[in-house]
């Protein structure tokens, strides 16, 4: 059957965002109790910024193409940053390749902020006031 499938950059961004939601350490503080209710606030306020670069295959080449990501993340204080970055990278690659058929060339992770529990507590108080 003839025709091309073209997937928008916005779709890749949404797939990457959903994949990151499955990596607990990105948005959640490890401890239970008072901090456990802060996940939603953290996810809303410190949402990742995702940039996508997509390459289509050359004329006559097989496959859909490839894609690269740059993801700017905020993480909760106390998480092991190299482990979180690796988990995020692996999850994005597996989800994007499985759902879109595009090859993921690379996922650059930029940790641009560490959020301390106090900041989330203050945000929670503001939301409930």
N, CA, C and O atoms as CSV, one atom per row, in Angstrom:
chain,resi,resn,atom,element,x,y,z
A,1,UNK,N,N,0.841,-1.172,0.000
A,1,UNK,CA,C,0.000,0.000,0.000
A,1,UNK,C,C,0.894,1.247,0.000
A,1,UNK,O,O,1.907,1.291,0.698
A,2,UNK,N,N,0.518,2.233,-0.771
A,2,UNK,CA,C,1.307,3.450,-0.908
A,2,UNK,C,C,0.894,4.500,0.116
A,2,UNK,O,O,-0.210,4.456,0.661
A,3,UNK,N,N,1.793,5.441,0.368
A,3,UNK,CA,C,1.501,6.561,1.271
A,3,UNK,C,C,2.537,6.655,2.386
A,3,UNK,O,O,3.269,5.709,2.677
A,4,UNK,N,N,2.565,7.828,2.990
A,4,UNK,CA,C,3.527,8.076,4.067
A,4,UNK,C,C,2.790,8.326,5.382
A,4,UNK,O,O,1.659,8.811,5.397
A,5,UNK,N,N,3.448,7.988,6.464
A,5,UNK,CA,C,2.944,8.310,7.789
A,5,UNK,C,C,3.862,9.374,8.365
A,5,UNK,O,O,5.075,9.182,8.453
A,6,UNK,N,N,3.278,10.488,8.753
A,6,UNK,CA,C,4.062,11.571,9.331
A,6,UNK,C,C,3.524,11.853,10.724
A,6,UNK,O,O,2.336,12.132,10.890
A,7,UNK,N,N,4.387,11.782,11.719
A,7,UNK,CA,C,3.982,12.014,13.105
A,7,UNK,C,C,4.513,13.375,13.546
A,7,UNK,O,O,5.702,13.660,13.410
A,8,UNK,N,N,3.636,14.198,14.067
A,8,UNK,CA,C,3.980,15.548,14.505
A,8,UNK,C,C,4.910,15.528,15.722
A,8,UNK,O,O,4.882,14.599,16.528
A,9,UNK,N,N,5.735,16.579,15.832
A,9,UNK,CA,C,6.605,16.730,16.996
A,9,UNK,C,C,5.785,16.753,18.287
A,9,UNK,O,O,6.236,16.263,19.322
A,10,UNK,N,N,4.579,17.325,18.224
A,10,UNK,CA,C,3.724,17.384,19.415
A,10,UNK,C,C,3.375,15.993,19.937
A,10,UNK,O,O,3.252,15.792,21.145
A,11,UNK,N,N,3.216,15.044,19.033
A,11,UNK,CA,C,2.917,13.670,19.444
A,11,UNK,C,C,4.108,13.085,20.191
A,11,UNK,O,O,3.935,12.424,21.215
A,12,UNK,N,N,5.314,13.322,19.686
A,12,UNK,CA,C,6.511,12.821,20.366
A,12,UNK,C,C,6.644,13.433,21.755
A,12,UNK,O,O,7.031,12.753,22.706
A,13,UNK,N,N,6.324,14.717,21.869
A,13,UNK,CA,C,6.395,15.391,23.165
A,13,UNK,C,C,5.411,14.766,24.143
A,13,UNK,O,O,5.753,14.527,25.302
A,14,UNK,N,N,4.193,14.501,23.686
A,14,UNK,CA,C,3.185,13.891,24.568
A,14,UNK,C,C,3.582,12.476,24.977
A,14,UNK,O,O,3.400,12.092,26.132
A,15,UNK,N,N,4.119,11.703,24.046
A,15,UNK,CA,C,4.563,10.344,24.377
A,15,UNK,C,C,5.686,10.406,25.418
A,15,UNK,O,O,5.683,9.641,26.382
A,16,UNK,N,N,6.639,11.310,25.222
A,16,UNK,CA,C,7.745,11.457,26.175
A,16,UNK,C,C,7.221,11.888,27.542
A,16,UNK,O,O,7.670,11.375,28.567
A,17,UNK,N,N,6.278,12.823,27.562
A,17,UNK,CA,C,5.705,13.297,28.832
A,17,UNK,C,C,5.000,12.150,29.572
A,17,UNK,O,O,5.162,11.992,30.782
A,18,UNK,N,N,4.229,11.364,28.841
A,18,UNK,CA,C,3.551,10.220,29.460
A,18,UNK,C,C,4.559,9.194,29.970
A,18,UNK,O,O,4.372,8.619,31.042
A,19,UNK,N,N,5.616,8.965,29.213
A,19,UNK,CA,C,6.656,8.025,29.646
A,19,UNK,C,C,7.289,8.499,30.947
A,19,UNK,O,O,7.535,7.698,31.849
A,20,UNK,N,N,7.554,9.802,31.046
A,20,UNK,CA,C,8.177,10.336,32.259
A,20,UNK,C,C,7.250,10.230,33.464
A,20,UNK,O,O,7.722,10.076,34.590
A,21,UNK,N,N,5.950,10.309,33.248
A,21,UNK,CA,C,5.003,10.160,34.355
A,21,UNK,C,C,5.096,8.777,34.979
A,21,UNK,O,O,4.692,8.581,36.126
A,22,UNK,N,N,5.625,7.818,34.229
A,22,UNK,CA,C,5.766,6.455,34.731
A,22,UNK,C,C,7.056,6.260,35.532
A,22,UNK,O,O,7.260,5.208,36.139
A,23,UNK,N,N,7.926,7.276,35.533
A,23,UNK,CA,C,9.175,7.203,36.298
A,23,UNK,C,C,8.941,7.957,37.599
A,23,UNK,O,O,8.961,9.188,37.621
A,24,UNK,N,N,8.722,7.224,38.673
A,24,UNK,CA,C,8.332,7.835,39.942
A,24,UNK,C,C,9.276,8.906,40.441
A,24,UNK,O,O,8.823,9.945,40.921
A,25,UNK,N,N,10.565,8.687,40.341
A,25,UNK,CA,C,11.526,9.595,40.959
A,25,UNK,C,C,11.554,10.983,40.331
A,25,UNK,O,O,12.088,11.913,40.935
A,26,UNK,N,N,11.008,11.144,39.161
A,26,UNK,CA,C,11.031,12.463,38.533
A,26,UNK,C,C,10.159,13.419,39.326
A,26,UNK,O,O,10.561,14.547,39.609
A,27,UNK,N,N,8.974,12.972,39.679
A,27,UNK,CA,C,8.011,13.862,40.302
A,27,UNK,C,C,7.780,13.607,41.779
A,27,UNK,O,O,7.200,14.456,42.456
A,28,UNK,N,N,8.206,12.483,42.295
A,28,UNK,CA,C,7.817,12.137,43.651
A,28,UNK,C,C,8.988,12.147,44.616
A,28,UNK,O,O,10.097,11.734,44.277
A,29,UNK,N,N,8.731,12.611,45.788
A,29,UNK,CA,C,9.671,12.518,46.890
A,29,UNK,C,C,9.557,11.091,47.430
A,29,UNK,O,O,8.456,10.549,47.526
A,30,UNK,N,N,10.680,10.491,47.779
A,30,UNK,CA,C,10.693,9.101,48.223
A,30,UNK,C,C,9.893,8.881,49.513
A,30,UNK,O,O,9.248,7.844,49.667
A,31,UNK,N,N,9.929,9.828,50.423
A,31,UNK,CA,C,9.304,9.644,51.732
A,31,UNK,C,C,7.788,9.652,51.635
A,31,UNK,O,O,7.202,10.250,50.732
A,32,UNK,N,N,7.174,8.970,52.593
A,32,UNK,CA,C,5.709,8.932,52.681
A,32,UNK,C,C,5.260,10.000,53.666
A,32,UNK,O,O,6.077,10.774,54.163
A,33,UNK,N,N,3.984,10.042,53.945
A,33,UNK,CA,C,3.482,10.954,54.964
A,33,UNK,C,C,3.147,12.315,54.397
A,33,UNK,O,O,2.475,12.431,53.372
A,34,UNK,N,N,3.626,13.348,55.080
A,34,UNK,CA,C,3.257,14.727,54.743
A,34,UNK,C,C,3.600,15.097,53.307
A,34,UNK,O,O,2.894,15.900,52.697
A,35,UNK,N,N,4.661,14.533,52.759
A,35,UNK,CA,C,5.085,14.919,51.412
A,35,UNK,C,C,4.369,14.146,50.312
A,35,UNK,O,O,4.427,14.536,49.146
A,36,UNK,N,N,3.701,13.067,50.664
A,36,UNK,CA,C,3.127,12.219,49.614
A,36,UNK,C,C,2.039,12.918,48.809
A,36,UNK,O,O,1.830,12.565,47.649
A,37,UNK,N,N,1.335,13.897,49.381
A,37,UNK,CA,C,0.279,14.584,48.657
A,37,UNK,C,C,0.768,15.685,47.745
A,37,UNK,O,O,-0.040,16.374,47.121
A,38,UNK,N,N,2.062,15.865,47.655
A,38,UNK,CA,C,2.615,16.994,46.901
A,38,UNK,C,C,2.940,16.652,45.458
A,38,UNK,O,O,3.347,17.522,44.687
A,39,UNK,N,N,2.766,15.410,45.095
A,39,UNK,CA,C,3.132,14.971,43.749
A,39,UNK,C,C,2.438,15.776,42.665
A,39,UNK,O,O,3.080,16.221,41.713
A,40,UNK,N,N,1.143,15.965,42.799
A,40,UNK,CA,C,0.383,16.671,41.763
A,40,UNK,C,C,0.851,18.111,41.617
A,40,UNK,O,O,0.995,18.611,40.502
A,41,UNK,N,N,1.091,18.779,42.747
A,41,UNK,CA,C,1.583,20.161,42.708
A,41,UNK,C,C,2.934,20.207,41.987
A,41,UNK,O,O,3.167,21.062,41.133
A,42,UNK,N,N,3.812,19.277,42.346
A,42,UNK,CA,C,5.141,19.236,41.733
A,42,UNK,C,C,5.014,19.035,40.230
A,42,UNK,O,O,5.663,19.734,39.451
A,43,UNK,N,N,4.188,18.089,39.821
A,43,UNK,CA,C,4.030,17.775,38.403
A,43,UNK,C,C,3.474,18.970,37.627
A,43,UNK,O,O,3.885,19.222,36.494
A,44,UNK,N,N,2.541,19.705,38.236
A,44,UNK,CA,C,1.956,20.855,37.544
A,44,UNK,C,C,2.925,22.028,37.479
A,44,UNK,O,O,3.096,22.645,36.428
A,45,UNK,N,N,3.551,22.329,38.597
A,45,UNK,CA,C,4.378,23.530,38.669
A,45,UNK,C,C,5.723,23.368,37.966
A,45,UNK,O,O,6.231,24.310,37.358
A,46,UNK,N,N,6.285,22.189,38.052
A,46,UNK,CA,C,7.630,21.968,37.519
A,46,UNK,C,C,7.605,20.986,36.355
A,46,UNK,O,O,8.437,20.081,36.284
A,47,UNK,N,N,6.663,21.162,35.456
A,47,UNK,CA,C,6.530,20.271,34.303
A,47,UNK,C,C,7.792,20.313,33.444
A,47,UNK,O,O,8.385,21.377,33.267
A,48,UNK,N,N,8.201,19.177,32.916
A,48,UNK,CA,C,9.399,19.146,32.073
A,48,UNK,C,C,9.206,19.921,30.772
A,48,UNK,O,O,8.101,20.010,30.236
A,49,UNK,N,N,10.309,20.475,30.283
A,49,UNK,CA,C,10.309,21.116,28.968
A,49,UNK,C,C,10.965,20.130,28.006
A,49,UNK,O,O,12.071,19.648,28.249
A,50,UNK,N,N,10.275,19.843,26.922
A,50,UNK,CA,C,10.757,18.826,25.988
A,50,UNK,C,C,10.903,19.445,24.604
A,50,UNK,O,O,9.978,20.071,24.085
A,51,UNK,N,N,12.087,19.255,24.014
A,51,UNK,CA,C,12.353,19.699,22.655
A,51,UNK,C,C,12.611,18.456,21.808
A,51,UNK,O,O,13.305,17.534,22.237
A,52,UNK,N,N,12.046,18.442,20.600
A,52,UNK,CA,C,12.171,17.280,19.712
A,52,UNK,C,C,12.807,17.711,18.392
A,52,UNK,O,O,12.469,18.757,17.837
A,53,UNK,N,N,13.734,16.888,17.901
A,53,UNK,CA,C,14.280,17.059,16.548
A,53,UNK,C,C,13.992,15.763,15.796
A,53,UNK,O,O,14.422,14.680,16.194
A,54,UNK,N,N,13.263,15.906,14.714
A,54,UNK,CA,C,12.822,14.730,13.956
A,54,UNK,C,C,13.516,14.704,12.605
A,54,UNK,O,O,13.677,15.742,11.962
A,55,UNK,N,N,13.928,13.510,12.172
A,55,UNK,CA,C,14.528,13.318,10.849
A,55,UNK,C,C,13.712,12.285,10.092
A,55,UNK,O,O,13.478,11.177,10.575
A,56,UNK,N,N,13.289,12.662,8.914
A,56,UNK,CA,C,12.557,11.718,8.066
A,56,UNK,C,C,13.569,10.935,7.236
A,56,UNK,O,O,14.657,11.442,6.964
A,57,UNK,N,N,13.233,9.705,6.826
A,57,UNK,CA,C,14.167,8.930,6.007
A,57,UNK,C,C,14.321,9.574,4.622
A,57,UNK,O,O,13.417,10.241,4.121
A,58,UNK,N,N,15.475,9.353,4.037
A,58,UNK,CA,C,15.712,9.851,2.676
A,58,UNK,C,C,14.785,9.114,1.713
A,58,UNK,O,O,14.314,8.013,1.996
A,59,UNK,N,N,14.539,9.741,0.584
A,59,UNK,CA,C,13.663,9.147,-0.432
A,59,UNK,C,C,14.140,7.737,-0.768
A,59,UNK,O,O,15.315,7.524,-1.065
A,60,UNK,N,N,13.220,6.779,-0.717
A,60,UNK,CA,C,13.557,5.399,-1.053
A,60,UNK,C,C,14.055,4.586,0.136
A,60,UNK,O,O,14.173,3.366,0.026
A,61,UNK,N,N,14.352,5.225,1.275
A,61,UNK,CA,C,14.807,4.502,2.467
A,61,UNK,C,C,13.623,3.874,3.174
A,61,UNK,O,O,12.512,4.404,3.149
A,62,UNK,N,N,13.872,2.745,3.801
A,62,UNK,CA,C,12.831,2.071,4.577
A,62,UNK,C,C,12.721,2.705,5.955
A,62,UNK,O,O,13.645,3.381,6.408
A,63,UNK,N,N,11.587,2.487,6.623
A,63,UNK,CA,C,11.407,2.955,7.993
A,63,UNK,C,C,10.781,4.338,8.060
A,63,UNK,O,O,10.585,5.002,7.042
A,64,UNK,N,N,10.478,4.750,9.264
A,64,UNK,CA,C,9.783,6.016,9.474
A,64,UNK,C,C,10.723,7.185,9.716
A,64,UNK,O,O,10.356,8.326,9.438
A,65,UNK,N,N,11.907,6.942,10.217
A,65,UNK,CA,C,12.816,8.037,10.517
A,65,UNK,C,C,13.324,7.924,11.941
A,65,UNK,O,O,13.211,6.882,12.587
A,66,UNK,N,N,13.888,9.031,12.411
A,66,UNK,CA,C,14.447,9.027,13.753
A,66,UNK,C,C,14.100,10.333,14.462
A,66,UNK,O,O,13.661,11.305,13.846
A,67,UNK,N,N,14.310,10.320,15.764
A,67,UNK,CA,C,13.964,11.477,16.578
A,67,UNK,C,C,14.971,11.596,17.722
A,67,UNK,O,O,15.476,10.593,18.227
A,68,UNK,N,N,15.255,12.843,18.123
A,68,UNK,CA,C,16.129,13.122,19.261
A,68,UNK,C,C,15.384,14.048,20.216
A,68,UNK,O,O,14.572,14.869,19.788
A,69,UNK,N,N,15.661,13.913,21.500
A,69,UNK,CA,C,14.991,14.718,22.512
A,69,UNK,C,C,15.990,15.474,23.370
A,69,UNK,O,O,17.104,15.005,23.606
A,70,UNK,N,N,15.582,16.648,23.833
A,70,UNK,CA,C,16.242,17.320,24.943
A,70,UNK,C,C,15.146,17.550,25.971
A,70,UNK,O,O,14.126,18.176,25.683
A,71,UNK,N,N,15.373,17.031,27.177
A,71,UNK,CA,C,14.367,17.111,28.231
A,71,UNK,C,C,14.961,17.869,29.401
A,71,UNK,O,O,15.980,17.465,29.962
A,72,UNK,N,N,14.316,18.980,29.773
A,72,UNK,CA,C,14.719,19.754,30.952
A,72,UNK,C,C,13.790,19.371,32.089
A,72,UNK,O,O,12.570,19.510,31.995
A,73,UNK,N,N,14.400,18.879,33.177
A,73,UNK,CA,C,13.635,18.348,34.298
A,73,UNK,C,C,13.929,19.086,35.588
A,73,UNK,O,O,15.023,19.611,35.796
A,74,UNK,N,N,12.936,19.111,36.439
A,74,UNK,CA,C,13.123,19.460,37.841
A,74,UNK,C,C,12.960,18.157,38.605
A,74,UNK,O,O,12.078,17.357,38.293
A,75,UNK,N,N,13.803,17.944,39.599
A,75,UNK,CA,C,13.696,16.727,40.400
A,75,UNK,C,C,13.576,17.114,41.869
A,75,UNK,O,O,14.026,18.181,42.286
A,76,UNK,N,N,12.962,16.229,42.639
A,76,UNK,CA,C,12.827,16.441,44.073
A,76,UNK,C,C,14.195,16.266,44.716
A,76,UNK,O,O,14.968,15.389,44.328
A,77,UNK,N,N,14.486,17.105,45.700
A,77,UNK,CA,C,15.745,16.998,46.429
A,77,UNK,C,C,15.834,15.614,47.066
A,77,UNK,O,O,14.863,15.117,47.636
A,78,UNK,N,N,16.994,15.008,46.962
A,78,UNK,CA,C,17.222,13.713,47.588
A,78,UNK,C,C,17.236,12.552,46.612
A,78,UNK,O,O,17.689,11.464,46.969
A,79,UNK,N,N,16.751,12.747,45.386
A,79,UNK,CA,C,16.807,11.644,44.430
A,79,UNK,C,C,18.219,11.534,43.860
A,79,UNK,O,O,18.972,12.507,43.847
A,80,UNK,N,N,18.561,10.353,43.397
A,80,UNK,CA,C,19.870,10.131,42.772
A,80,UNK,C,C,19.753,10.531,41.310
A,80,UNK,O,O,19.174,9.807,40.500
A,81,UNK,N,N,20.304,11.682,40.985
A,81,UNK,CA,C,20.122,12.285,39.662
A,81,UNK,C,C,20.573,11.378,38.522
A,81,UNK,O,O,19.826,11.230,37.554
A,82,UNK,N,N,21.772,10.753,38.583
A,82,UNK,CA,C,22.157,9.883,37.449
A,82,UNK,C,C,21.176,8.730,37.225
A,82,UNK,O,O,20.905,8.352,36.086
A,83,UNK,N,N,20.646,8.175,38.320
A,83,UNK,CA,C,19.687,7.074,38.185
A,83,UNK,C,C,18.371,7.561,37.578
A,83,UNK,O,O,17.793,6.899,36.717
A,84,UNK,N,N,17.909,8.717,38.032
A,84,UNK,CA,C,16.662,9.279,37.500
A,84,UNK,C,C,16.826,9.572,36.013
A,84,UNK,O,O,15.956,9.231,35.212
A,85,UNK,N,N,17.941,10.205,35.641
A,85,UNK,CA,C,18.184,10.536,34.229
A,85,UNK,C,C,18.182,9.280,33.370
A,85,UNK,O,O,17.618,9.274,32.275
A,86,UNK,N,N,18.814,8.213,33.863
A,86,UNK,CA,C,18.868,6.971,33.095
A,86,UNK,C,C,17.479,6.338,32.964
A,86,UNK,O,O,17.112,5.854,31.894
A,87,UNK,N,N,16.712,6.345,34.055
A,87,UNK,CA,C,15.354,5.787,34.001
A,87,UNK,C,C,14.491,6.558,33.007
A,87,UNK,O,O,13.765,5.959,32.214
A,88,UNK,N,N,14.572,7.888,33.051
A,88,UNK,CA,C,13.793,8.727,32.139
A,88,UNK,C,C,14.191,8.435,30.700
A,88,UNK,O,O,13.335,8.256,29.834
A,89,UNK,N,N,15.497,8.389,30.451
A,89,UNK,CA,C,16.015,8.133,29.103
A,89,UNK,C,C,15.493,6.793,28.574
A,89,UNK,O,O,14.973,6.719,27.461
A,90,UNK,N,N,15.635,5.744,29.375
A,90,UNK,CA,C,15.205,4.409,28.949
A,90,UNK,C,C,13.705,4.358,28.691
A,90,UNK,O,O,13.263,3.751,27.715
A,91,UNK,N,N,12.916,4.996,29.564
A,91,UNK,CA,C,11.462,4.959,29.417
A,91,UNK,C,C,11.026,5.707,28.163
A,91,UNK,O,O,10.158,5.232,27.430
A,92,UNK,N,N,11.618,6.868,27.910
A,92,UNK,CA,C,11.272,7.627,26.704
A,92,UNK,C,C,11.604,6.819,25.459
A,92,UNK,O,O,10.787,6.716,24.543
A,93,UNK,N,N,12.804,6.245,25.425
A,93,UNK,CA,C,13.220,5.467,24.253
A,93,UNK,C,C,12.262,4.307,24.013
A,93,UNK,O,O,11.793,4.112,22.891
A,94,UNK,N,N,11.967,3.535,25.057
A,94,UNK,CA,C,11.118,2.354,24.846
A,94,UNK,C,C,9.702,2.743,24.425
A,94,UNK,O,O,9.133,2.114,23.532
A,95,UNK,N,N,9.123,3.772,25.053
A,95,UNK,CA,C,7.753,4.179,24.717
A,95,UNK,C,C,7.680,4.766,23.302
A,95,UNK,O,O,6.794,4.404,22.527
A,96,UNK,N,N,8.598,5.659,22.968
A,96,UNK,CA,C,8.555,6.309,21.651
A,96,UNK,C,C,8.765,5.282,20.542
A,96,UNK,O,O,8.032,5.280,19.553
A,97,UNK,N,N,9.745,4.421,20.696
A,97,UNK,CA,C,10.005,3.434,19.651
A,97,UNK,C,C,8.851,2.448,19.515
A,97,UNK,O,O,8.498,2.063,18.400
A,98,UNK,N,N,8.256,2.033,20.642
A,98,UNK,CA,C,7.142,1.072,20.587
A,98,UNK,C,C,5.886,1.690,19.979
A,98,UNK,O,O,5.192,1.045,19.194
A,99,UNK,N,N,5.595,2.932,20.339
A,99,UNK,CA,C,4.335,3.536,19.904
A,99,UNK,C,C,4.395,4.192,18.529
A,99,UNK,O,O,3.383,4.255,17.831
A,100,UNK,N,N,5.575,4.682,18.131
A,100,UNK,CA,C,5.646,5.434,16.875
A,100,UNK,C,C,6.386,4.712,15.769
A,100,UNK,O,O,6.159,4.995,14.593
A,101,UNK,N,N,7.266,3.784,16.116
A,101,UNK,CA,C,8.076,3.114,15.105
A,101,UNK,C,C,9.318,3.900,14.714
A,101,UNK,O,O,10.151,3.399,13.960
A,102,UNK,N,N,9.456,5.126,15.217
A,102,UNK,CA,C,10.650,5.931,14.942
A,102,UNK,C,C,11.785,5.450,15.839
A,102,UNK,O,O,11.551,5.004,16.962
A,103,UNK,N,N,13.001,5.543,15.343
A,103,UNK,CA,C,14.193,5.208,16.127
A,103,UNK,C,C,14.570,6.435,16.943
A,103,UNK,O,O,14.594,7.548,16.418
A,104,UNK,N,N,14.865,6.238,18.220
A,104,UNK,CA,C,15.314,7.348,19.058
A,104,UNK,C,C,16.834,7.393,18.998
A,104,UNK,O,O,17.514,6.478,19.463
A,105,UNK,N,N,17.362,8.474,18.418
A,105,UNK,CA,C,18.813,8.642,18.289
A,105,UNK,C,C,19.458,8.917,19.642
A,105,UNK,O,O,20.467,8.307,19.999
A,106,UNK,N,N,18.846,9.867,20.409
A,106,UNK,CA,C,19.395,10.199,21.718
A,106,UNK,C,C,18.350,10.943,22.529
A,106,UNK,O,O,17.410,11.530,21.992
A,107,UNK,N,N,18.546,10.899,23.864
A,107,UNK,CA,C,17.719,11.657,24.788
A,107,UNK,C,C,18.672,12.383,25.730
A,107,UNK,O,O,19.246,11.778,26.636
A,108,UNK,N,N,18.832,13.676,25.508
A,108,UNK,CA,C,19.666,14.484,26.398
A,108,UNK,C,C,18.800,14.951,27.565
A,108,UNK,O,O,17.714,15.497,27.370
A,109,UNK,N,N,19.297,14.728,28.777
A,109,UNK,CA,C,18.568,15.124,29.983
A,109,UNK,C,C,19.311,16.299,30.618
A,109,UNK,O,O,20.513,16.223,30.871
A,110,UNK,N,N,18.583,17.378,30.870
A,110,UNK,CA,C,19.146,18.549,31.543
A,110,UNK,C,C,18.372,18.714,32.844
A,110,UNK,O,O,17.175,18.998,32.823
A,111,UNK,N,N,19.048,18.538,33.975
A,111,UNK,CA,C,18.406,18.782,35.269
A,111,UNK,C,C,18.597,20.262,35.542
A,111,UNK,O,O,19.705,20.714,35.827
A,112,UNK,N,N,17.495,21.020,35.451
A,112,UNK,CA,C,17.646,22.469,35.577
A,112,UNK,C,C,17.148,23.010,36.909
A,112,UNK,O,O,17.221,24.212,37.166
A,113,UNK,N,N,16.636,22.110,37.760
A,113,UNK,CA,C,16.201,22.595,39.067
A,113,UNK,C,C,16.035,21.431,40.022
A,113,UNK,O,O,15.568,20.356,39.647
A,114,UNK,N,N,16.431,21.668,41.276
A,114,UNK,CA,C,16.140,20.722,42.348
A,114,UNK,C,C,15.107,21.405,43.228
A,114,UNK,O,O,15.299,22.544,43.654
A,115,UNK,N,N,14.028,20.716,43.495
A,115,UNK,CA,C,12.949,21.276,44.297
A,115,UNK,C,C,13.019,20.667,45.695
A,115,UNK,O,O,12.986,19.448,45.866
A,116,UNK,N,N,13.114,21.541,46.675
A,116,UNK,CA,C,13.197,21.096,48.069
A,116,UNK,C,C,11.793,20.887,48.622
A,116,UNK,O,O,10.843,21.536,48.182
A,117,UNK,N,N,11.665,19.980,49.587
A,117,UNK,CA,C,10.350,19.719,50.164
A,117,UNK,C,C,9.662,20.976,50.702
A,117,UNK,O,O,8.439,21.090,50.627
A,118,UNK,N,N,10.438,21.921,51.244
A,118,UNK,CA,C,9.851,23.156,51.777
A,118,UNK,C,C,9.114,23.935,50.689
A,118,UNK,O,O,8.048,24.498,50.938
A,119,UNK,N,N,9.678,23.967,49.493
A,119,UNK,CA,C,9.043,24.690,48.387
A,119,UNK,C,C,7.691,24.077,48.049
A,119,UNK,O,O,6.732,24.789,47.752
A,120,UNK,N,N,7.624,22.767,48.095
A,120,UNK,CA,C,6.365,22.090,47.796
A,120,UNK,C,C,5.352,22.315,48.912
A,120,UNK,O,O,4.159,22.478,48.652
A,121,UNK,N,N,5.829,22.322,50.151
A,121,UNK,CA,C,4.926,22.579,51.278
A,121,UNK,C,C,4.306,23.974,51.148
A,121,UNK,O,O,3.103,24.144,51.347
A,122,UNK,N,N,5.131,24.969,50.812
A,122,UNK,CA,C,4.642,26.341,50.642
A,122,UNK,C,C,3.613,26.403,49.516
A,122,UNK,O,O,2.581,27.062,49.647
A,123,UNK,N,N,3.895,25.717,48.413
A,123,UNK,CA,C,2.987,25.688,47.278
A,123,UNK,C,C,1.661,25.049,47.674
A,123,UNK,O,O,0.595,25.508,47.266
A,124,UNK,N,N,1.734,23.994,48.466
A,124,UNK,CA,C,0.518,23.295,48.896
A,124,UNK,C,C,-0.344,24.230,49.758
A,124,UNK,O,O,-1.566,24.255,49.618
A,125,UNK,N,N,0.294,24.991,50.642
A,125,UNK,CA,C,-0.441,25.934,51.490
A,125,UNK,C,C,-1.128,27.000,50.642
A,125,UNK,O,O,-2.274,27.364,50.907
A,126,UNK,N,N,-0.425,27.505,49.618
A,126,UNK,CA,C,-1.002,28.516,48.734
A,126,UNK,C,C,-2.205,27.963,47.991
A,126,UNK,O,O,-3.204,28.664,47.829
A,127,UNK,N,N,-2.127,26.713,47.535
A,127,UNK,CA,C,-3.220,26.088,46.781
A,127,UNK,C,C,-4.466,25.914,47.638
A,127,UNK,O,O,-5.588,26.073,47.159
A,128,UNK,N,N,-4.256,25.580,48.928
A,128,UNK,CA,C,-5.400,25.312,49.802
A,128,UNK,C,C,-5.975,26.596,50.410
A,128,UNK,O,O,-7.069,26.567,50.973
A,129,UNK,N,N,-5.280,27.686,50.310
A,129,UNK,CA,C,-5.765,28.947,50.892
A,129,UNK,C,C,-6.795,29.613,50.001
A,129,UNK,O,O,-7.306,30.680,50.338
